[in-house]
Amino acid sequence: MDLAAFRASISAPKPPALSPALRALWLDAQGNWDGAHDAAQSDEGGAGDWVHAYLHRKEGDASNAAYWYRRARKPVCRTSLDEEWAAIADALLKGEG
C-alpha cells in the first residue's frame, strides 16, 4: 500500500489490515485520538514510539512528545502536524520506520 491508498482508506468505516503504528495513524486521521494512542502504545517498537511522539505533540504535550521522540530515536519534529503525519505514514508504509 502506498500513501495515496492509505489516505483513501481513511474514508472507510474500518481500517485495512495494518501494523499497530499505521493503525494509530489511521485512527488519528479519523479523529479518534484515544484509539490512536491505544494503538501506538500497543506497539512497543520504534514505529509505535514514533507515532506516540507525534500524538503527544498533536495533543500539545511537548515534554511527553520529546520523551517518545527520544525512545523512537527520532529528532523532535518541527514541521506541521499534517506534514509529520504524512512523513511517518510514508516511512512506515515503505518499511523505513
Legacy VTK file of the C-alpha trace (Angstrom):
# vtk DataFile Version 3.0
C-alpha trace
ASCII
DATASET POLYDATA
POINTS 97 float
0.000 0.000 0.000
1.296 3.465 -0.799
0.498 6.773 0.912
-2.294 7.662 -1.546
-4.050 4.324 -0.957
-3.565 4.675 2.794
-5.131 8.149 2.741
-8.016 6.846 0.625
-8.671 4.056 3.135
-9.380 6.631 5.849
-12.878 7.183 4.461
-13.721 3.503 5.071
-15.612 2.561 8.244
-12.862 0.135 9.310
-9.113 0.149 8.733
-7.456 -2.345 6.414
-5.011 -4.846 7.932
-2.268 -2.591 9.301
0.561 -2.637 11.800
-0.378 -1.090 15.156
1.587 2.084 14.330
-0.154 2.561 10.978
-3.495 1.722 12.581
-2.784 4.511 15.080
-2.203 6.994 12.252
-5.375 5.771 10.523
-7.418 6.265 13.703
-5.858 9.680 14.270
-6.838 10.745 10.749
-10.412 9.733 11.584
-10.317 11.988 14.648
-10.012 9.162 17.175
-7.028 10.365 19.243
-7.728 7.994 22.138
-7.936 4.963 19.860
-4.805 6.122 18.051
-2.978 6.488 21.346
-4.022 2.993 22.436
-2.843 1.509 19.120
0.500 3.338 19.264
1.008 2.304 22.856
0.390 -1.347 21.949
3.364 -1.243 19.552
6.385 -1.146 21.813
8.867 -0.813 18.973
10.360 2.206 17.282
7.398 2.702 14.934
4.905 2.814 17.791
7.159 5.154 19.749
7.412 7.485 16.740
3.642 7.655 16.309
3.264 8.021 20.068
5.573 11.057 19.916
3.528 12.595 17.108
0.292 12.056 19.034
1.606 13.778 22.152
2.957 16.629 20.026
-0.511 16.961 18.494
-2.006 16.912 21.973
0.265 19.821 22.923
2.322 17.884 25.480
5.816 18.831 24.268
7.744 17.246 27.123
5.966 13.899 26.767
6.396 14.067 22.991
10.140 14.721 23.422
10.418 11.612 25.593
8.777 9.479 22.883
10.918 11.008 20.116
13.991 10.008 22.137
12.644 6.473 22.550
11.976 6.310 18.801
15.471 7.690 18.100
13.942 10.484 16.029
14.518 14.232 16.294
11.679 16.328 17.672
9.646 17.298 14.628
9.334 20.966 13.721
7.149 20.662 10.600
3.370 20.954 10.581
1.384 18.117 12.110
-0.030 17.246 8.676
3.457 17.034 7.196
4.686 14.909 10.069
1.695 12.558 9.803
2.360 12.072 6.081
6.110 11.581 6.607
5.575 8.952 9.303
2.884 7.148 7.297
5.024 7.158 4.155
8.092 5.865 6.004
6.129 3.107 7.747
4.395 2.064 4.526
7.826 1.781 2.900
9.144 -0.221 5.844
11.503 2.553 6.924
10.079 3.098 10.402
LINES 1 98
97 0 1 2 3 4 5 6 7 8 9 10 11 12 13 14 15 16 17 18 19 20 21 22 23 24 25 26 27 28 29 30 31 32 33 34 35 36 37 38 39 40 41 42 43 44 45 46 47 48 49 50 51 52 53 54 55 56 57 58 59 60 61 62 63 64 65 66 67 68 69 70 71 72 73 74 75 76 77 78 79 80 81 82 83 84 85 86 87 88 89 90 91 92 93 94 95 96
